[in-house]
Amino acid sequence: MTAASKTLRSQVFSVLRPAEPSPAARRWRAFHLIVLAVGLLAVILLSIDEFAAGHRVYLRSAIWIVTIVFLVEYLVRLWIAPEMPLYAEMPPMRARLHWVATLPGLIGLLATMPAVMMTGGYGITGTDTASVFCILWIMKLGLHAPAFGTLARVISNERAPIASVLIVFAILLMAAATAAHMFERVKQPEAFGSLPNAMWWAVVTLTTTGYGDVVPLTVGGRMIGSLLMISGIAVLALMTGVLATGFAQEERRREYLRVWDQVSRVPIFASLGVVTLSEIVGKLRTRYYPAHVTVLRRGDPGDSMFFISNGEVEVRLPTGGSVRLDDGAFFGEMALLNRQPRAASVATTRPTTLLVLYASDFYEIASHIPALAEAVENEATRRREENLGREGKR
């Protein structure tokens, strides 16, 4: 493989990589979602018999176009599979075979099946085809939901508590179904005459769904139903608490790693060492801004400062001039140190990732890390003198 083709492949991979923050990647994801929405809407409308024949031709054409887009996407993703870090040490062909067997690979393959079916003569007629296309294409929507991976990790991390809750659920289910079968089978043989029928009632009651199609008539059966409903609320609340706690912990881990990655790109932080860096990461917040967006306005409260992880901003000085800052620079420190309103406005010139440090966190860090506070104060002094020099020249 030539160096040019390898570079092109890596560039395409960076665009198609999930959660890539670059503008090109965001445009691709938006385009992909629009194509998916058009395809699903077309197959849904095609199932309506009242649509005129002329309109149905356009819907079929839209389905063809969407199918071709998904087929091309699958082939491109197959081509760039060796660029994935997981397969970096594998030969290209082996890496592609591994990717085909992954969940994204299988979903992408299923999304191309309509093209195979249509090429093989499967007609786009209406309701039957619509259901097939919707089932195959809707799964691609899951690839845009990063929380699915988080959910899998939460379930893996909390598997012991979740298993305990499910065991309690099963015990309550079987005990209630058995008791209801004993109390109600004489008066309601159709609903409670067998354990499977009684288990249906127990599931409906334990999940607090309460269809109302089966209701205990005896005193014992109603007592069992009352206890089961209360137990159902408790079990569901317990499961919700376990999952909510797991999600919160996983989100904190993800945010920590995301901020760490951004912080490591700023020179003033990278020189402080790993232990010190870990303390700073917990205080910083990541903010993403598109191009030509005002971050700060003159006169705003000086309650925070900003570090540029990547991108570029323009500082519009009150004297009428401007200064551009790019990767690794920081701004907003003078107002924060002097505890005065902002003296200048700041706007992005291209998509920019900023790390925000609020005043309370800055002074807390400064008490532990004098080197960081000294570097910020020296830069603020230099900029202040530079601004005074500009005013003197005027």
Secondary structure, DSSP 8 states (H G I E B T S, - for coil): --HHHHHHHHHHHHHHSTT--SHHHHHHHHHHHHHHHHHHHHHHHHT-TTS-HHHHHHHHHHHHHHHHHHHHHHHHHHHHGGGSGGGTTS-HHHHHHHHHTSHHHHHHHHHHHHHHHHHTT----SHHHHHHHHHHHHGGGGGG-THHHHHHHHHHHTHHHHHHHHHHHHHHHHHHHHHHHHHHTTT-HHHHSSHHHHHHHHHHHHTT---SSS---SHHHHHHHHHHHHHHHHHHHHHHHHHHHHHHHHHHHHHHHHHHHHHTTSHHHHTT-HHHHHHHHTT-EEEEE-TT-EEE-TTS---EEEEEEEEEEEEE-TTS-EEEE-TT-EE-HHHHHHT---SSEEEEEEEEEEEEEEHHHHHHHHHH-HHHHHHHHHHHHHHHHHHHHHHHH-
